[in-house]
Amino acid sequence: MEVQTLEIIREFPFEFYGESYHSYLGTDRNLYLRVADISESMGLDFSSQLRRIKASLPLSRKLTYIEVDTPYQNGIRRRAVAHMNIEGLTYWLATIDTSRVKPEIRERIEQFQIDFVDTVWALYRSDIVSDVILAELDAYKSPAQRELSEAMDQIRAVTRKMADLENRLVRIEGFVSEVAVVNAQQQRQLQNMIETVAEALFEAKNGKLPKTQCFAMCYNEFKDTFQIPIYSMLPESKMEEALNYLAKRYGHFKPGAPLPQIFTDGTQQSLF
């Protein structure tokens, strides 16, 4: 049992689907709910719910124990109490067996579960069904429903982009920590060489491709060839190979032309 070192600094009452609860703001600025309080308010056995939460990976990640003052005999004692981060409340309620909750709140919990299923589908549907099929399905919805579906698709697109950026950052950090990369002077040399190749490509295409597209193509080809996220992350040990690669690419677009001075200036080695 892991007991968090955080403290409860404030209590907030709130109402959820007609039921009143208490939430507790921790020193980590997260809101927490006492598992026993929520279980009791729904007429559920606390011990059974706690076991179910611990057995669920998503819920167990939101579970923590916080030391709080609790009544004991004629006084107060401090003990570790099971709390759940409020972020886990929706999934907890969505997975409860409603046949076990108080009859007077059963209908509200069941309605929440129905809403939960519809909302999760709206958020993740673009991961499951193609845009063409979604457009066909949306054609039979009301304007309000279509607007909601489009909004959820946009939200999901943003979350995917954020996840992709986080993964790329992790890969870059790992790459930097393990491999010595080109220094600042070498980075500038690579940049100038890649852009010189891009200019050669633009001239070879006689203006049939926009210059910006030629530059993008050359940068992307370089990154793909050396399996790096950005050109400045080239391992220093591959600098000579990169010079030869770019010189050949220039010669491909400018056959017979002498190499520009940028290709023959040599490189500045790292001092460390």
Secondary structure, DSSP 4 states (H G I P E B T S, - for coil): -PEE---EEEEEEEEETTEEEEEEEETTS-EEEEHHHHHHHTT--HHHHHHHHHH-HHHHTTEEEEEEEEEETTEEEEEEEEEEEGGGHHHHHHTS-GGGS-HHHHHHHHHHHHHHHHHHHHHHHHHHS-HHHHHHHHTTS-HHHHHHHHHHHHHHHHHHHHHHHHHHHHHHHHHHHHSPBP-HHHHHHHHHHHHHHHHHHHHHTTTSS-HHHHHHHHHHHHHHHHT-SSGGG-BGGGHHHHHHHHHHHHHHHSTTPPPPGGGTS-------
